Amino acid sequence: MALVNVVNMVVLDNPTNFSNPFQFEITFECLQELDDDLEWKVLYVGSAQDASRDQVLDEILVGPIPVGVNKFVLQADAPDPSKLLPEDLLGVTVVLVTCSYKEREFVRVGYYVNNEYHDPNAPPPPPTTEGQEPPPPPQLPKPLPIEHIQRQILADKPRVTKFPISWGEDPSPPQSSQTQQQQQSGSTNTTTNMMMMEASTGHAQTFAGTNAGLVSMPEESNMSFSGQGGGGVQSMME
């Protein structure tokens, strides 16, 4: 039985500019006291063909975890556009939010992300009559100005994957920790490939986001957060 269950995840500030941070309001339930922190990670898929282009946007440790329902906002920096190929800046990709306990991943939530170019100075398209072909799309500037790229997450269609893990000191499953990590790593690629395949075949072309506000800061919390980069936990509530 899983001792931690993610019960809700809300995408905040969506849609937004490409360079703005990702923000996820996460609600999870802890069923009993844990003797270690939870590790949360945000991964941006930079290319459907090249896994080396993927970017870990943030990794944080959260703990100690109180028993009961907890809520916090996980914030991660936007991907570095200089590490992406020009042809991968626009279009559909995937962002993953994962959680691990003692280096054992037990849940992964994947979202489709659509990046579109919007030029505020572009003239409106000319009117077309019935039967007339629409004009060709305008030529995109090179390089693309990042400030004109809008990011939208398909917030109501998450892909959730759960893994059974041992929550004790000694892994009880018959497979070794290394074998489990290899299987989970392979599952990451499988999840990404399946989502990218669905996007390319048109199953993820309808994008609708939420414009939810930020959660309020807690009055008191004894939980500590540590991570990399400029993101991390924005607020925490019990």
C-alpha positions as CSV (number, residue, x, y, z in Angstrom):
1,M,0.0,0.0,0.0
2,A,1.3,3.4,-0.9
3,L,1.9,5.7,2.1
4,V,1.7,8.9,0.0
5,N,-1.0,9.5,-2.5
6,V,-1.3,12.5,-4.8
7,V,-5.0,13.5,-4.7
8,N,-4.9,16.6,-6.9
9,M,-2.6,18.7,-9.1
10,V,-3.6,22.1,-10.5
11,V,-1.6,24.0,-13.1
12,L,-1.3,27.7,-12.2
13,D,-0.5,30.7,-14.4
14,N,-1.7,28.9,-17.6
15,P,-1.5,29.9,-20.4
16,T,1.6,32.1,-19.9
17,N,4.8,33.2,-21.6
18,F,7.4,30.6,-22.5
19,S,10.0,32.1,-20.1
20,N,7.7,32.2,-17.1
21,P,8.2,29.5,-14.4
22,F,6.1,26.4,-14.3
23,Q,3.8,26.3,-11.2
24,F,1.9,23.3,-9.9
25,E,-0.4,23.3,-6.9
26,I,0.0,19.8,-5.5
27,T,-2.3,18.2,-2.9
28,F,-1.1,14.8,-1.4
29,E,-2.1,12.6,1.5
30,C,0.4,11.0,3.9
31,L,-1.0,7.9,5.7
32,Q,1.7,7.5,8.3
33,E,4.9,9.1,9.5
34,L,7.8,8.9,7.1
35,D,11.5,8.8,8.2
36,D,12.8,10.5,5.1
37,D,11.9,13.4,2.8
38,L,10.0,13.3,-0.5
39,E,11.9,14.3,-3.6
40,W,9.9,16.2,-6.3
41,K,11.3,16.7,-9.8
42,V,10.1,18.6,-12.9
43,L,11.3,17.3,-16.3
44,Y,10.8,19.1,-19.6
45,V,11.0,17.0,-22.7
46,G,13.2,18.9,-25.2
47,S,12.9,16.6,-28.1
48,A,10.8,13.6,-29.1
49,Q,13.8,12.1,-30.9
50,D,16.7,12.9,-28.5
51,A,16.4,12.2,-24.8
52,S,19.6,14.1,-24.2
53,R,17.7,17.3,-24.9
54,D,15.4,16.8,-21.9
55,Q,15.9,19.3,-19.1
56,V,15.5,18.8,-15.3
57,L,13.9,22.1,-14.4
58,D,14.0,21.6,-10.7
59,E,14.6,19.0,-7.9
60,I,13.6,19.6,-4.4
61,L,13.4,17.7,-1.1
62,V,10.3,18.3,1.1
63,G,10.1,17.2,4.7
64,P,9.5,16.2,7.4
65,I,6.0,15.2,6.1
66,P,3.1,15.5,8.6
67,V,0.5,12.8,8.5
68,G,-2.7,14.0,6.8
69,V,-3.5,16.1,3.7
70,N,-0.8,18.5,2.6
71,K,-0.8,21.2,-0.1
72,F,2.0,23.2,-1.7
73,V,3.0,25.1,-4.8
74,L,5.9,23.6,-6.8
75,Q,7.6,26.2,-8.9
76,A,10.3,25.4,-11.5
77,D,12.2,27.6,-13.9
78,A,11.3,27.6,-17.6
79,P,13.5,25.5,-19.9
80,D,16.7,27.0,-21.3
81,P,15.9,27.8,-24.9
82,S,19.5,27.7,-25.9
83,K,19.6,24.0,-25.1
84,L,16.6,23.4,-27.5
85,L,16.8,22.9,-31.2
86,P,15.1,25.8,-33.1
87,E,12.5,23.3,-34.6
88,D,11.7,22.1,-31.0
89,L,10.8,25.6,-29.6
90,L,7.3,25.5,-31.1
91,G,4.7,22.7,-31.1
92,V,3.6,20.0,-28.7
93,T,5.9,18.5,-26.1
94,V,5.6,17.0,-22.5
95,V,6.4,18.1,-19.0
96,L,6.6,15.5,-16.2
97,V,6.3,16.0,-12.4
98,T,7.6,13.0,-10.4
99,C,7.9,12.1,-6.7
100,S,10.3,9.7,-5.1
101,Y,10.9,8.3,-1.6
102,K,14.5,7.2,-0.8
103,E,15.4,7.4,-4.5
104,R,12.4,5.2,-5.4
105,E,9.9,6.9,-7.8
106,F,6.3,6.1,-6.9
107,V,4.3,8.5,-9.0
108,R,4.7,10.5,-12.3
109,V,2.2,13.0,-13.7
110,G,2.7,14.0,-17.4
111,Y,1.1,17.0,-19.1
112,Y,1.0,18.0,-22.8
113,V,2.5,21.4,-23.5
114,N,1.8,23.5,-26.6
115,N,4.2,26.4,-27.5
116,E,2.8,28.9,-30.1
117,Y,4.3,32.0,-31.6
118,H,2.2,35.2,-31.1
119,D,3.3,38.4,-32.7
120,P,1.4,41.3,-31.1
121,N,2.4,43.6,-34.0
122,A,1.2,41.2,-36.8
123,P,-1.7,42.6,-38.9
124,P,-5.0,40.8,-38.7
125,P,-5.5,38.1,-41.4
126,P,-7.5,39.4,-44.4
127,P,-11.2,38.2,-44.6
128,T,-11.8,35.1,-46.7
129,T,-15.0,34.2,-48.6
130,E,-16.5,30.8,-48.8
131,G,-14.5,28.4,-50.9
132,Q,-11.5,30.6,-50.9
133,E,-8.3,29.1,-49.5
134,P,-6.9,30.8,-46.4
135,P,-3.7,32.8,-46.9
136,P,-0.4,31.1,-46.0
137,P,0.9,31.6,-42.5
138,P,3.3,34.5,-42.0
139,Q,7.0,33.8,-42.1
140,L,8.4,33.2,-38.6
141,P,11.4,35.4,-37.7
142,K,14.8,33.8,-37.1
143,P,15.8,33.6,-34.3
144,L,12.4,33.4,-32.7
145,P,11.9,36.1,-30.0
146,I,11.2,34.1,-26.8
147,E,9.0,36.9,-25.4
148,H,6.5,36.2,-28.2
149,I,6.1,32.4,-27.5
150,Q,3.1,31.5,-25.5
151,R,3.1,28.2,-23.4
152,Q,-0.2,26.4,-22.7
153,I,-0.5,23.2,-20.7
154,L,-3.4,20.8,-21.3
155,A,-4.2,20.9,-17.6
156,D,-7.3,18.8,-17.6
157,K,-5.7,15.8,-19.3
158,P,-2.8,14.6,-17.1
159,R,-1.2,11.1,-17.7
160,V,-0.7,9.6,-14.2
161,T,1.7,6.6,-13.7
162,K,2.1,4.9,-10.3
163,F,4.9,2.5,-9.2
164,P,4.8,0.0,-6.3
165,I,7.8,0.6,-4.0
166,S,9.0,-0.5,-0.6
167,W,8.5,2.2,2.0
168,G,10.7,0.6,4.6
169,E,14.5,0.7,5.0
170,D,15.0,-2.7,3.3
171,P,13.5,-3.0,-0.2
172,S,11.1,-6.0,0.1
173,P,10.2,-6.5,-3.5
174,P,12.2,-9.3,-5.2
175,Q,13.8,-7.0,-7.7
176,S,16.8,-5.0,-6.7
177,S,16.8,-1.2,-6.4
178,Q,19.0,-1.0,-9.5
179,T,16.6,-3.1,-11.5
180,Q,13.7,-1.0,-10.2
181,Q,15.4,2.2,-11.3
182,Q,16.1,0.8,-14.7
183,Q,12.5,-0.2,-15.2
184,Q,11.3,3.2,-14.0
185,S,13.8,4.9,-16.4
186,G,12.5,2.8,-19.2
187,S,9.0,3.6,-18.2
188,T,9.8,7.3,-18.4
189,N,10.9,6.9,-22.0
190,T,7.8,4.8,-22.7
191,T,5.5,7.4,-21.1
192,T,7.1,10.2,-23.1
193,N,7.1,8.3,-26.4
194,M,3.4,7.4,-26.0
195,M,2.4,11.0,-25.2
196,M,4.5,12.4,-28.1
197,M,3.0,9.8,-30.4
198,E,-0.5,10.8,-29.4
199,A,0.3,14.4,-29.9
200,S,1.7,13.8,-33.4
201,T,-1.5,11.8,-34.4
202,G,-3.8,14.6,-33.2
203,H,-5.0,13.2,-29.9
204,A,-3.7,16.2,-28.0
205,Q,-4.6,19.1,-30.2
206,T,-7.3,20.6,-28.0
207,F,-5.6,22.8,-25.4
208,A,-7.5,24.4,-22.5
209,G,-5.9,25.7,-19.4
210,T,-6.9,27.2,-16.0
211,N,-6.1,30.7,-14.7
212,A,-6.2,29.7,-11.1
213,G,-4.6,32.0,-8.5
214,L,-1.7,31.3,-6.2
215,V,-2.4,29.6,-2.9
216,S,-1.9,31.6,0.3
217,M,1.2,31.3,2.5
218,P,0.8,29.1,5.6
219,E,0.6,30.7,9.0
220,E,3.1,28.2,10.4
221,S,5.1,25.2,9.0
222,N,8.0,23.2,10.2
223,M,8.7,21.6,6.9
224,S,12.0,22.4,5.1
225,F,12.6,22.6,1.4
226,S,15.9,22.4,-0.5
227,G,16.6,22.1,-4.2
228,Q,18.4,23.4,-7.3
229,G,17.9,26.4,-9.5
230,G,15.6,29.3,-8.9
231,G,12.3,27.4,-8.5
232,G,11.3,25.3,-5.6
233,V,8.4,25.4,-3.2
234,Q,6.5,28.7,-3.2
235,S,4.1,27.9,-0.3
236,M,3.1,25.1,1.9
237,M,-0.2,24.4,3.8
238,E,-1.2,21.6,6.0
